């Protein structure tokens, strides 16, 4: 009773895979320019914030000594 279940047609031939294109280079001029621009932008943002800091680890940058007596000082 093959008329109820027809035969499967043969599978078509699988074409050979094409070679992959050459991947982009990691160290090209465009990437170096983009990296330099990004670092310059970060450097500019960093200097903007550091200019507002008026103290150091040793205290204020000014060497003014207070002449007013305090309760704790003497």
C-alpha positions in Angstrom: 0.0 0.0 0.0 2.5 2.5 -1.0 -0.1 4.9 -2.5 -1.1 5.9 1.0 2.5 6.7 2.1 4.4 8.1 -0.9 8.2 7.8 -0.9 10.3 10.7 0.3 12.2 12.6 -2.5 16.0 12.4 -2.2 17.7 15.1 -0.2 19.4 17.8 -2.3 23.1 18.0 -2.3 24.6 20.3 0.5 26.7 23.0 -1.0 30.3 23.4 0.2 30.7 26.1 2.9 32.2 29.4 1.8 35.4 30.6 3.6 34.9 33.2 6.2 36.0 36.8 5.5 39.2 38.0 7.2 38.4 39.4 10.7 39.1 43.1 11.4 42.5 43.9 12.8 42.5 44.8 16.5 45.4 47.3 16.2 44.2 49.5 13.4 44.4 53.3 13.1 40.7 53.9 13.6 40.6 52.0 16.8 43.7 53.8 18.1 42.2 57.2 17.3 38.9 56.2 19.0 40.8 55.0 22.1 42.9 58.2 22.3 39.7 60.4 22.0 38.0 58.4 24.8 41.1 58.7 27.1 41.3 62.5 26.4 37.6 62.9 27.3 38.1 60.9 30.6 41.2 63.0 31.4 39.3 66.2 30.9 36.5 65.1 33.1 38.9 64.0 35.8 40.8 67.3 35.9 37.5 69.2 36.2 36.7 67.5 39.5 40.1 67.6 41.0 40.3 71.3 40.5 37.6 71.8 43.1 39.4 69.8 45.9 40.9 72.3 48.3 42.3 70.0 50.9 45.1 67.4 51.0 46.0 64.6 53.3 47.8 67.1 55.5 44.8 69.5 55.7 44.2 72.8 54.0 46.6 74.0 51.4 46.8 77.4 52.9 49.5 78.0 55.5 47.4 80.5 57.5 47.8 80.1 61.2 44.9 81.1 63.3 45.6 83.9 65.8 42.3 83.3 67.7 42.6 81.3 70.8 40.5 78.2 71.1 39.3 76.3 74.1 41.3 73.2 73.3 44.4 74.9 72.0 46.2 77.3 74.5 
